[in-house]
């Protein structure tokens, strides 16, 4: 799972950016940190479910940030089509 995210050529990090790309049908897979606040991630999860997209859950925001190659935590990341 982390290898797919690490090796993705087109990815983005952040809830707002992921939600915007999701609305424009540019996302193939969403990654969501389990310890992120539900009020932040729930709209994105709902949208992914409606569109039938795969949601991959990661244990922590810190771990997701590391998988994305950044030094801070991330609530959401996405691989683009």
C-alpha positions as CSV (number, residue, x, y, z in Angstrom):
1,X,0.0,0.0,0.0
2,X,2.6,2.6,0.9
3,X,4.7,1.7,-2.2
4,X,1.8,2.5,-4.5
5,X,1.4,5.9,-2.9
6,X,5.2,6.6,-2.7
7,X,5.7,5.6,-6.4
8,X,2.7,7.4,-7.8
9,X,3.7,9.9,-10.4
10,X,0.6,12.1,-9.9
11,X,-0.5,12.5,-6.3
12,X,-1.7,15.3,-4.1
13,X,-1.8,15.9,-0.3
14,X,-4.4,17.6,1.7
15,X,-8.2,17.4,2.2
16,X,-9.1,20.5,0.2
17,X,-7.0,19.6,-2.8
18,X,-8.2,16.0,-2.7
19,X,-11.8,17.1,-2.5
20,X,-11.5,19.5,-5.4
21,X,-9.8,16.8,-7.6
22,X,-12.5,14.4,-6.5
23,X,-15.2,16.7,-7.7
24,X,-13.5,17.0,-11.1
25,X,-13.2,13.1,-11.4
26,X,-9.4,13.2,-11.3
27,X,-8.9,10.8,-8.4
28,X,-8.3,7.0,-8.7
29,X,-7.5,6.2,-5.0
30,X,-7.9,8.1,-1.7
31,X,-5.8,7.6,1.4
32,X,-7.3,8.7,4.7
33,X,-5.6,8.7,8.1
34,X,-7.6,7.0,10.8
35,X,-6.6,9.5,13.5
36,X,-7.8,12.5,11.4
37,X,-10.8,14.4,12.6
38,X,-14.0,13.0,11.2
39,X,-15.4,16.4,10.5
40,X,-12.5,17.0,8.1
41,X,-12.5,13.6,6.3
42,X,-16.2,12.6,6.3
43,X,-17.3,14.7,3.3
44,X,-14.4,13.3,1.3
45,X,-15.2,9.7,2.4
46,X,-18.8,10.2,1.5
47,X,-17.9,11.5,-2.0
48,X,-15.5,8.6,-2.6
49,X,-18.2,6.1,-1.6
50,X,-20.8,7.7,-4.0
51,X,-18.3,7.6,-6.8
52,X,-17.3,4.0,-6.0
53,X,-13.6,4.9,-5.5
54,X,-11.2,2.9,-3.3
55,X,-10.5,4.3,0.1
56,X,-7.3,3.1,1.8
57,X,-7.0,3.8,5.5
58,X,-3.6,4.5,7.1
59,X,-3.1,4.3,10.9
60,X,-1.9,7.8,11.5
61,X,-1.6,11.3,9.9
62,X,2.2,11.2,10.6
63,X,2.5,7.9,8.8
64,X,0.5,9.2,5.8
65,X,2.7,12.3,5.6
66,X,5.8,10.1,5.6
67,X,4.3,8.0,2.7
68,X,3.7,11.2,0.8
69,X,7.3,12.4,1.3
70,X,6.5,15.3,3.6
71,X,7.7,16.1,7.1
72,X,4.3,16.8,8.6
73,X,1.2,14.8,9.1
74,X,-1.5,14.5,6.4
75,X,-5.2,13.7,6.9
76,X,-5.8,12.8,3.2
77,X,-3.8,12.0,0.1
78,X,-4.9,11.0,-3.3
79,X,-3.5,9.3,-6.4
80,X,-4.6,11.0,-9.6
81,X,-5.7,9.3,-12.7
